[in-house]
Amino acid sequence: MTMLGAQLDDLDGLAQRLRITAGDIGTAQGDARTTTTTVVGSVRESAGAARMTIETAMQTLLASVAGSARTAEAANWTGQNQAAFLGHHADFSAAMDRAGAATNDAFGRFADAIEQMSAALEEYEVSLAASLTDATASAESMAGAVDAQRANLDLVMNTGLAG
């Protein structure tokens, strides 16, 4: 048998579920904002720590080789081997300068990529927020429509038609 109307308790439950959904949408939006902010911050922090570790290791290496060069220069040592050693030290210093420049270049490009990622995530967040705001409004509107339907059914079915 077909029923005309609805169970009022079912409509109350549906309206409540729609309001819960609207709240869940707000929670999802907040979670997305927090997650995107955390991702960008974590990547920036990790990149900074990596760069510092690499630069510290390079400085330690430079100091070690510089100490060897000072020891070689102070040693009572002459001849082709000393000249070859000092020549290789000059080559090493030039290679370390290139390594430093490569490090600066790589981490500079990585910082640019992080900023692009940050901008893309911010753009995503704005788009997501707009969509979720629309979804919240829809859920609340549907809840209001269900409430209105419930009130109308209650009025018609339980009060009767006034004419």
Secondary structure, DSSP 4 states (H G I P E B T S, - for coil): -PPSS--HHHHHHHHHHHHHHHHHHHHHHHHHHHHHHHHHHHHHHHHHHHHHHHHHHHHHHHHHHHHHHHHHHHSS--SHHHHHHHHHHHHHHHHHHHHHHHHHHHHHHHHHHHHHHHHHHHHHHHHHHHHHHHHHHHHHHHHHHHHHHHHHHHIIIII----
